């Protein structure tokens, strides 16, 4: 009888361990399915562009969730850049990339100015345009414009989570990022936010 009890106990323990392993596998597959669904939604959804005021442009895009191996495979060039910065990919939590383009009209006044080179005064034409969004200064010499242009811009990024479900059954539906530019001449062409798991 004790042999029968040992066989029964061993069978119960074996069944419990199989049940626990299946439960863990189900949880992992469910998380993988949800991550795949979020990535598909992020890749297929449109990027929202909003003009908040005359100077602030906002771009809203959903975030991708990749494993370290997927990041190395699909974003190899970015991974190389990050490693050159001295960051180990296995320690990476989030990688973001933004592409901006500056397209601004130039309306600068041309004035005569006097410059001194080797104690010799020379008459040249000076170009100058100073606004809160563009600073352009230059000299016209030998039928060429030489100078500097500065386009100051601040990019603000906010990352937020969109949930679905109720109280205890809340689940992450999507992770969004909103990027805004404070310069009306700077267009955010592309933005990418990848969360590493």
C-alpha positions in Angstrom: 0.0 0.0 0.0 2.8 2.4 0.7 4.2 1.6 -2.7 0.9 2.6 -4.2 0.9 5.9 -2.2 4.4 6.7 -3.5 3.4 6.0 -7.1 0.3 8.2 -6.6 2.3 11.0 -5.0 4.9 10.9 -7.8 2.1 11.0 -10.4 0.5 14.0 -8.7 3.8 15.8 -8.5 4.5 15.1 -12.1 1.1 16.3 -13.2 1.5 19.5 -11.0 4.9 20.2 -12.6 3.5 19.7 -16.1 0.5 22.0 -15.3 2.9 24.7 -13.9 5.1 24.4 -17.0 2.1 24.7 -19.3 0.8 27.7 -17.3 4.2 29.5 -17.7 4.3 28.7 -21.4 0.7 30.1 -21.8 1.7 33.3 -20.0 4.8 33.7 -22.2 2.8 33.0 -25.4 0.1 35.5 -24.3 2.8 38.2 -23.7 4.4 37.5 -27.1 1.0 37.7 -28.8 0.2 41.0 -27.2 3.7 42.4 -28.1 3.2 41.2 -31.7 -0.2 42.9 -31.8 1.1 46.2 -30.4 4.0 46.2 -32.9 1.7 45.4 -35.8 -0.6 48.2 -34.7 2.3 50.6 -34.3 3.7 49.8 -37.7 0.4 50.0 -39.5 -1.0 53.1 -37.8 -0.7 56.6 -39.2 1.4 59.2 -37.6 -0.7 62.1 -36.3 0.6 65.6 -36.9 -0.9 68.5 -34.9 -0.2 72.2 -35.0 -0.6 73.4 -31.4 0.0 77.0 -32.0 1.9 79.1 -34.6 5.3 77.8 -33.5 4.6 74.3 -32.0 4.3 71.3 -34.2 3.5 67.9 -32.6 4.0 64.4 -34.0 2.3 61.4 -32.3 3.5 57.9 -33.1 3.1 54.5 -31.4 6.1 52.7 -29.9 7.6 49.4 -30.9 8.6 46.7 -28.4 11.5 44.5 -29.5 13.8 42.0 -27.8 17.5 42.7 -27.8 18.0 40.1 -30.6 15.3 41.6 -32.7 16.8 45.1 -32.2 20.2 43.9 -33.2 18.7 42.2 -36.3 16.3 44.9 -37.5 18.2 48.0 -36.3 21.8 46.9 -36.8 23.0 50.4 -37.9 21.5 52.0 -34.8 22.9 49.2 -32.6 26.4 49.9 -33.9 26.0 53.6 -33.2 24.8 52.9 -29.7 27.7 50.5 -29.1 30.2 53.2 -30.4 28.8 55.5 -27.7 29.9 53.0 -25.1 26.5 51.6 -24.2 26.1 47.9 -24.0 23.0 46.8 -26.0 22.0 44.3 -23.2 21.7 47.3 -20.8 19.6 49.3 -23.3 16.0 50.0 -22.2 14.7 52.4 -24.9 16.1 53.6 -28.2 14.6 56.7 -29.9 15.4 58.3 -33.2 14.0 61.5 -34.7 14.6 62.9 -38.1 14.0 66.6 -38.5 14.1 68.8 -41.5 14.6 72.6 -41.5 12.8 74.4 -44.3 12.6 78.2 -43.8 12.2 81.1 -46.1 15.2 83.5 -46.2 14.4 87.2 -46.4 17.6 89.0 -45.4 18.6 92.6 -46.0 21.8 93.4 -47.9 23.8 96.4 -46.6 27.1 97.8 -47.2 29.6 97.4 -44.4 33.2 98.3 -43.8 35.7 95.6 -42.7 39.4 96.0 -42.0 41.9 93.5 -43.2 45.6 94.0 -42.5 44.8 97.7 -41.7 43.2 98.2 -45.1 39.5 99.1 -45.0 37.4 97.2 -47.5 33.8 97.8 -48.5 31.7 94.7 -48.6 28.0 93.8 -48.5 26.6 92.2 -45.4 23.5 89.9 -45.1 21.7 89.7 -41.9 18.4 88.1 -40.8 17.7 87.7 -37.1 14.4 86.3 -35.9 13.5 84.2 -32.9 13.7 81.1 -35.2 16.5 81.9 -37.6 19.8 83.8 -37.2 21.6 84.4 -40.5 24.7 86.6 -40.8 27.1 86.7 -43.7 29.3 88.7 -46.0 29.3 88.8 -49.8 32.8 88.6 -51.1 33.9 87.6 -54.6 30.3 86.9 -55.7 30.0 84.4 -52.8 28.0 84.5 -49.6 30.0 83.3 -46.6 28.5 83.3 -43.1 26.6 81.4 -40.5 23.0 80.3 -40.1 21.5 79.0 -36.8 18.1 77.5 -36.4 17.6 76.9 -32.7 15.1 74.1 -32.0 14.0 72.3 -28.9 12.4 68.8 -29.3 10.2 67.8 -26.4 9.2 64.1 -26.1 6.5 62.6 -23.9 5.9 58.9 -23.7 2.5 57.7 -22.5 0.6 54.5 -22.2 -2.9 53.7 -23.6 -4.7 51.1 -21.6 -7.7 48.8 -22.4 -9.9 47.0 -20.0 -11.1 47.9 -16.5 -9.6 48.2 -13.0 -7.9 44.8 -12.4 -8.0 43.7 -16.0 -6.2 46.7 -17.3 -3.7 45.8 -20.1 -1.4 47.9 -22.1 -3.0 48.5 -25.5 -0.3 50.8 -27.0 2.7 53.0 -25.9 2.6 56.4 -27.6 5.2 59.0 -27.9 4.5 62.7 -28.7 7.3 64.9 -30.0 6.9 68.6 -30.3 9.1 71.2 -31.9 9.2 74.8 -30.8 10.4 76.1 -34.2 7.7 76.4 -36.9 10.3 75.9 -39.6 11.5 72.5 -38.3 9.4 69.6 -39.5 9.7 66.3 -37.7 9.8 63.9 -40.7 10.1 60.6 -38.8 10.2 59.4 -35.2 10.8 56.0 -33.8 10.6 54.8 -30.2 11.7 51.2 -29.5 11.3 49.7 -26.0 13.7 46.9 -25.4 12.6 43.8 -23.5 
